[in-house]
Amino acid sequence: MAEFSETEQKLQKVFPGGRMTKNALAEDVNFIICEGKGARVLGTDGDWRIDYVCGAGALVLGHAYPEVVTAVRDQASIGTHFFGLVNDKALELAEELVSAIPCADRVIFTTTGSEATYYAMRFARAFTGRDVILKFEGGYHGNHDYSNISVAPNAASNYPSGQPDALGIPDGAQNSVIVAPFNDLEATARIIKEHKEVLAGAIVEPVQRVIFPDDGFLQGLRDLCDEAGILLLFDEVVTGFRLAYGGAQEFYGVKPDLASYGKIMGGGLALGAVGGREDILLHANPGIIGDSKGTAISGTLHGNPLSAAAGLACLKVLKDLNPYQQLRDHGQTVRTAFQEVLDRHNLGVRVIGQESWWQFFASDRDPQDYVDFLNADMEKTKALDLAWSRERVFVMPNTRRFVSVAHTDKELDEAVISLDAACRAIV
């Protein structure tokens, strides 16, 4: 404990509150990561932990996948950064994205998924000439001003008014976003109808955090947007290349007008993209649309060759390996095994989720929207997550977690034993 306290003191001296994000582990389970390999991470305390965070979902292949490591090393030896002109790795990756993403006639690069959703909203406003974006309560689209509205409100929203989730969000941003309940087509239809004269588009996570869409919800949203003459924006930062190679668009058979990407497409390095209809994305080129302003898109590290090389290597492995049934099967095995442990201890906790991600949820039914999380016992699941973290498993409290290609029955067997110990610790 003395050594850990010394570590905590170092963190407090350089980071606000000793943390880089608001999602933080308690001091007694916090650690500094120094290495990742496969399905595990190593702390500077010398302990290897099973990693179910997976880089917030970015590491679908696991840590230090050989082909990705080789690609990064090879590119680093000939150049880590170019600016002003397209580099060869960015071109190759753009070609693969256009081929893989159903809605993508064209793509633009960003540095992060947060940037990608920001630019997608800007394109929607530029194309339609309207200012307002509809989002769904509980949906997370990054950390810019237009996304930090009703992500995690303390009470249900007074639809369609949203609540800022952070200090420093200007009224102008808040007034440019309206909010609807996820998985509720009737309420969404009413809100779109009432505001269609000012709406530029609707943005949605096809899988909102760990809540999967009801049958017909995404297609119904597509139809509502078409009827109202507004754009449909998918935030595929998480679902892209995880649900299927073609993401949620392939998995659910619904094509948006624009889609935002990050995480997996960068192979674990910083990279994002917006893909979509050519007539919309041409607004990035003022000369073509005949407007001297256009839609400003620029960033020093957009299309960085090191990130593009990692992304290309990752996507090639996914394309060749086609691990989606493996991820699906292991995700189900994990959920079933963990549920059996929880049921033995009568904790009243469910393992929710589908495909390759999941989360603990203390309620008598699976969530359909964000309000269900407000009504759940989040303190109980937080205590469970923290107790589990003390057993050499890396999860963040009350957030979704993932499996990767690297996760096997060996990790699962160890995790089951550690979860049993965590349950005994809190009963």
Buried (B, 14 or more C-beta within 10 A) or exposed (E): EEEBEEBBEEBEEEEEEBEEEEEEBEBEBBBEBEEBBBBBBBBEEEEBBBBBBBBBBBBBBBBBBEBBBEBBEEBEEEEEEBEEEEBEBBEBBBEBBEEBBBBBBBBBBBBBBBBBBBBBBBBBBBBBEBBBBBBBBBBBBBBBBBBBBBBBBEEBBEBBEBBBBEEEBEEEBBEBBBBBBBBBBEBBBBBBEEBBEEBBBBBBBBBBBBBBBBEEBBBBBBBBBEEBEBBBBBBBBBBBBBBBBBBBBBBBEBBBBBBBBBBBBBBBBBBBBBBBBEEBBBBBEBEEBEEEEBBEBEBEBBBBBBBBBBBBBBBBBBEEEEBBEBBBEBBBBBBEBBBEBBEEBEBEBBBBBBBBBBBBBBBEEBBBBBBBBBEBBBEBBBBBBBBBBBBBBBBBBBBBBBBBBBBEEEBBEBBBEBBBBBBEBEE
